Every structure is written in C-alpha cells, then in structure tokens.
Amino acid sequence: MITINGKVSKIKVLKLDESPLVRFSLDDVSCLIRAHSLNFLWEVDEGYEIVVGGSYNSRNQFVVRKYCVMKKPVFAH
C-alpha cells in the first residue's frame, strides 16, 4: 500500500449510489474514493491536510482505501 499526504482540493461526487464515488485532488494527484466515501464527504473539505493509503489504477488515478485527517485549516473571523 502506498501512502500520500497533501492538501485536498476539487472535491466532486462522480456517481451517487449507496456508496458514492468521489473524486478529489491531493496536491497534484488525482484521487478516487468509494470505500468510506460518505464519511469522507462528512469529515473532509477543501484545504484540509490528509494522509491517504491505497494504490494506482490503470488510468493513473490513486484509489484510496484508507484516509486520516491530519490538519484542518484555520479560518480568521
């Protein structure tokens, strides 16, 4: 299993099933998540720093099996 860390951007739901298919970018890496995707949508937003574990598919997209939120962005009021 390969691990990658970085900042999340461009979150998009591609397919809305009982377990949705979600695409996002982690720095410059295109990532897909289906396992735990509802939890991912609840916990993660753009700008969050996360660590993901998974592998690359034939289209050179990183398929996420596990993720962990490391740092949430601080917003000034």
N, C-alpha and C positions, 0 to 999 in steps of 0.2 A: 504494500500500500504506500502510495506517495502522499506526502503532506505538503501543503502550500499555505502560506499566510499572506494576508494583504487586506486592502480596503475594498469594501463592497460598493458596486455601482451598477446602474442599469438593470434593476430587478424587473422581471417581466414573467407573467404566467403564460405559458405556451399552450397548455392543454388542461382543461378543468374537468377532472374526473374525481373519483373518490380519493385518490392520492394525486394531486395536481403535479404537472411537470413545470418546474420553474427554472428560468434561465437568468443568470446574473454574471457580472464580470467581477473578477477578483484581481485588482490592478489591471494587467493586460491579458489575463487568462479567461477564456470563455468557459463558464461552468454550468452544469445541469444538476438539478437535484429532484428526485422523486421520493426517495425514502425520507421520511420526516419532513416533507415539504410544507405541510400545514404548520408545524412547529417553527420551521424556518421563517415562514411569512409572518408569524406572530412575534418572533424574537429579534429578527434582523431587519435593519433598514439601511438605506444608502448612507455611507460614511462610517459604518461600523467596521472595526478590525476583527477579523475572524481567522481561524485556522481550520482547514478542511483536509479530509483524508479520502482518497479514492484512487481512480485510475483514468487514463485517457481512452476514449473510444476511437473508432476508425475515422471519424471526422475531426480528430484532434481537439475534441471538447473534453474537459475534465468532468467526469461523472463522480459526484460527491456521495460518499457512503456515510461519513461522519462529519460533524462540524462542531465548533466550540467558539462562542463569542468571547473575545479577549478584551475589547475596549469599546465602549460606546462613546460617540462624540459628545463633547461638552458644548452646549449652546449658551451663548451670552444673552441675557434678557435685557 
